[in-house]
Amino acid sequence: MRAADVIIIGGGIVGSSVAWHLTEAGCRSVVVIEREAHQGKGSTGKSMGGVRAQFSMPISIRMSLYSIPFFGRFEEVMGHPSGYRAQGYLFVATDPRHMLYLRENYAKQLAVGLKTVHLLDPDDVRQIAPEIRSDDVIGGSFCSTDGFVDPHSVMTGFMLKAMERGVELMRATEVIGIRADARGICGVETSRGAIAGRVVVNAAGAWAGLVARLAGVDLPVEPLRRMLVPTEPFDKVAHTSPMVVDMGTGFHYRPEGRGILMAWNDPEETPGFKTNFDHGFIEKILSRGVSRLPVLEEAEVNPKRAWAGLYEMTPDHHPVIGPVKGLPGMYLANGFSGHGVMHSPATGRIVADLITTGHSHLVETEPLGVERFAEGRLLHETAVL
Ligand SMILES: Cc1cc2nc3c(=O)[nH]c(=O)nc-3n(C[C@H](O)[C@H](O)[C@H](O)COP(=O)(O)OP(=O)(O)OC[C@H]3O[C@@H](n4cnc5c(N)ncnc54)[C@H](O)[C@@H]3O)c2cc1C
């Protein structure tokens, strides 16, 4: 039977980062199992690629403080581009409650060590995003090292370097069972035979709940459809624009190619494995969009170029990272709730640290354990887009 020290289920950006970080820690007997014939068919290939450190919880800020500089030197380390563009994230406040929230987050971000974030007055906001309607804007927050990456390229860079160091990627192979004995995890069953191993990492994205069930683990990760709409080429928004977030509606956009890419969290969306693009969404997003970005009236949208993918949501919008208590060898790296690209470097580092040394200096991992749901210790991140 084939065997590996570590078996990773899922070859998206998270599985790829875990694989590379394991090789960095000296562990080279690693197999990554990917159901699809190509990497990136899950959420990674559908992502908006936004990366930011402007969060409300120290644990999320810390993960960004590792990840964003990592994207900055990615090409040097991997020999492959990350596509990182430090164009910033601009949060636009139109209600005193937004400003209070930004101010509280700002204090937390500074306390954790973020140096590139600033609170803004309405004139500062107008200067950074002159194209928005700003008559009701009362201020904002901007972090210049936030920005965007190319998720597919990051995933590929991690995996190619990991493979150069001996990691094996098995494509078109589905994990259909997880085996355990009296000592804990002892391997997996796949559509192409069994693989023995004492450590298994669940990096199965939106499908993580189903994979966890194969090991008898109850993991509350739900798929939630998320749709993105690009415009046709359009020169009314500068290509150097940051990601602009209208806190009043949640509408946000960033430059993409010669147009812009728009997102909005539809509160009517319900959980499920839905990846079809709903044409009715265009009207919904444009009505929010035009109200903040009036020049959108002049943009064209081709519904055929819009797409949908899956967020992997947990009840508290925080990931589940770490070992499963009572099942030695089973590790989870799931439930990123819309932040799996930006936090993929930190996640890889934390999981590799936990597997190779039993602890991680990057963040305190105990609060991220799956046990928090049963024990009622939820972590509430409110800065979810
Ligand atoms: C529209 C959209 C916009 C987003 N925008 C952002 C953003 O701006 N910034 C950000 O940080 N994040 C964003 N996200 C979230 C981000 O894309 C995800 O959190 C991230 O890609 C998760 O990576 P992953 O590797 O865990 O999952 P995936 O990329 O889904 O990879 C999981 C892999 O596991 C494989 N798999 C599943 N089950 C099995 C099995 N049984 N056997 C073998 N293989 C299996 C799947 O085929 C898949 O390839 C967005 C997501 C969407 C959908």
The ligand as a Tripos MOL2 file, in Angstrom:
@<TRIPOS>MOLECULE
LIG
   53    58     1     0     0
SMALL
NO_CHARGES

@<TRIPOS>ATOM
      1 C1        -16.9210   34.6880   -5.2800 C.3       1 LIG1
      2 C2        -15.8820   34.5160   -4.1910 C.ar      1 LIG1
      3 C3        -15.1050   35.6030   -3.8100 C.ar      1 LIG1
      4 C4        -14.1230   35.4420   -2.8230 C.ar      1 LIG1
      5 N1        -13.3380   36.5110   -2.5080 N.ar      1 LIG1
      6 C5        -12.3350   36.3450   -1.6060 C.ar      1 LIG1
      7 C6        -11.4360   37.4070   -1.3470 C.ar      1 LIG1
      8 O1        -11.5670   38.5070   -1.9030 O.2       1 LIG1
      9 N2        -10.4240   37.1810   -0.4700 N.ar      1 LIG1
     10 C7        -10.2710   35.9810    0.1710 C.ar      1 LIG1
     11 O2         -9.3510   35.8400    0.9720 O.2       1 LIG1
     12 N3        -11.1170   34.9660   -0.0510 N.ar      1 LIG1
     13 C8        -12.1370   35.1170   -0.9230 C.ar      1 LIG1
     14 N4        -12.9970   34.0840   -1.1790 N.ar      1 LIG1
     15 C9        -12.8690   32.8460   -0.3860 C.3       1 LIG1
     16 C10       -11.7350   31.9820   -0.8790 C.3       1 LIG1
     17 O3        -11.8460   31.8130   -2.2750 O.3       1 LIG1
     18 C11       -11.7620   30.6230   -0.1630 C.3       1 LIG1
     19 O4        -11.8280   30.8500    1.2330 O.3       1 LIG1
     20 C12       -10.5040   29.8210   -0.4740 C.3       1 LIG1
     21 O5        -10.3250   29.6980   -1.8650 O.3       1 LIG1
     22 C13       -10.5820   28.4560    0.1680 C.3       1 LIG1
     23 O6         -9.4960   27.7020   -0.3040 O.3       1 LIG1
     24 P1         -9.4930   26.1310   -0.0800 P.3       1 LIG1
     25 O7         -8.2060   25.6340   -0.6280 O.co2     1 LIG1
     26 O8         -9.8150   25.8400    1.3440 O.co2     1 LIG1
     27 O9        -10.7610   25.6180   -0.8970 O.3       1 LIG1
     28 P2        -10.9310   25.2230   -2.4450 P.3       1 LIG1
     29 O10       -10.2080   26.1420   -3.3380 O.co2     1 LIG1
     30 O11       -12.3850   25.0430   -2.6670 O.co2     1 LIG1
     31 O12       -10.1900   23.8450   -2.5300 O.3       1 LIG1
     32 C14       -10.7300   22.6720   -1.9200 C.3       1 LIG1
     33 C15       -10.4240   21.5220   -2.8470 C.3       1 LIG1
     34 O13       -10.8050   20.2960   -2.2110 O.3       1 LIG1
     35 C16       -11.2110   19.4050   -3.2320 C.3       1 LIG1
     36 N5        -11.9990   18.3380   -2.6060 N.ar      1 LIG1
     37 C17       -13.1800   18.4570   -1.9530 C.ar      1 LIG1
     38 N6        -13.5800   17.2470   -1.5040 N.ar      1 LIG1
     39 C18       -12.6110   16.3580   -1.8640 C.ar      1 LIG1
     40 C19       -12.4640   14.9540   -1.6990 C.ar      1 LIG1
     41 N7        -13.3800   14.2220   -1.0390 N.pl3     1 LIG1
     42 N8        -11.3580   14.3560   -2.2040 N.ar      1 LIG1
     43 C20       -10.4150   15.0880   -2.8500 C.ar      1 LIG1
     44 N9        -10.5230   16.4310   -3.0570 N.ar      1 LIG1
     45 C21       -11.6030   17.0410   -2.5620 C.ar      1 LIG1
     46 C22       -12.0170   20.2960   -4.1660 C.3       1 LIG1
     47 O14       -12.1010   19.7280   -5.4590 O.3       1 LIG1
     48 C23       -11.2220   21.6010   -4.1470 C.3       1 LIG1
     49 O15       -10.3160   21.7250   -5.2170 O.3       1 LIG1
     50 C24       -13.9580   34.1830   -2.1720 C.ar      1 LIG1
     51 C25       -14.7460   33.1010   -2.5520 C.ar      1 LIG1
     52 C26       -15.6940   33.2620   -3.5510 C.ar      1 LIG1
     53 C27       -16.5300   32.0750   -3.9510 C.3       1 LIG1
@<TRIPOS>BOND
     1     1     2 1
     2     2     3 ar
     3     2    52 ar
     4     3     4 ar
     5     4     5 ar
     6     4    50 ar
     7     5     6 ar
     8     6     7 ar
     9     6    13 1
    10     7     8 2
    11     7     9 ar
    12     9    10 ar
    13    10    11 2
    14    10    12 ar
    15    12    13 ar
    16    13    14 ar
    17    14    15 1
    18    14    50 ar
    19    15    16 1
    20    16    17 1
    21    16    18 1
    22    18    19 1
    23    18    20 1
    24    20    21 1
    25    20    22 1
    26    22    23 1
    27    23    24 1
    28    24    25 2
    29    24    26 1
    30    24    27 1
    31    27    28 1
    32    28    29 2
    33    28    30 1
    34    28    31 1
    35    31    32 1
    36    32    33 1
    37    33    34 1
    38    33    48 1
    39    34    35 1
    40    35    36 1
    41    35    46 1
    42    36    37 ar
    43    36    45 ar
    44    37    38 ar
    45    38    39 ar
    46    39    40 ar
    47    39    45 ar
    48    40    41 1
    49    40    42 ar
    50    42    43 ar
    51    43    44 ar
    52    44    45 ar
    53    46    47 1
    54    46    48 1
    55    48    49 1
    56    50    51 ar
    57    51    52 ar
    58    52    53 1
@<TRIPOS>SUBSTRUCTURE
     1 LIG1         1 GROUP 0 **** ****
